[in-house]
Amino acid sequence: MRIGMRAWRELATALSLTGVGVAVFAPGVEATTVKQFSLEQMVRGSHRIMLGRRVSEETYWNKSRTRIYTATRFAVTEDLKGEFRETATVVTVGGTVDGMTLAVSGTPSFGDHEEVLLFLEAGKGGNWILMGLSQGMFRITVDRRGVKTAHHASSGLHLIPGSPESSSQTPIPNRAALDQLLSRIRQLVGNSGK
């Protein structure tokens, strides 16, 4: 069963309050429109940047039963920005509860024990939200030689140009060697004074 237009309007309001940008929901539209960030903007704007592995997930209604959320818990293997904590819970809009599904384009789901690199903003109750929806996530894969690659997970988004400064900055790579990407992020964090 799909969520009605009232819930879509409430969701658009919720997304705009998180600073994600403009959310566009219309019949036949299968993308959420958000401002495109450069890697520098992602590093500067994130409260926390972490490498971790998914360990559990819980999907639930909000108190008024108008929105569905998914809280995904990660075991943290490295914090690149922010205070180190062994776990982090990331809350995303959408999921399935009681046979009702809320699907939001541009909101990623996480596989069992999947390793990810996340750019996070502080949410409510000590939880975290992804910066720029799926722009704030890289999926990590390992080849037969043990080399790790980061794949940007920005699917389901319609990206609009950010600020003029972003055009002179590093675009977020669709795919990069994890070691190289982490090295660049560490450099940017160091330059911003953490």
Disulfide bonds with the S-S distance in Angstrom:
none
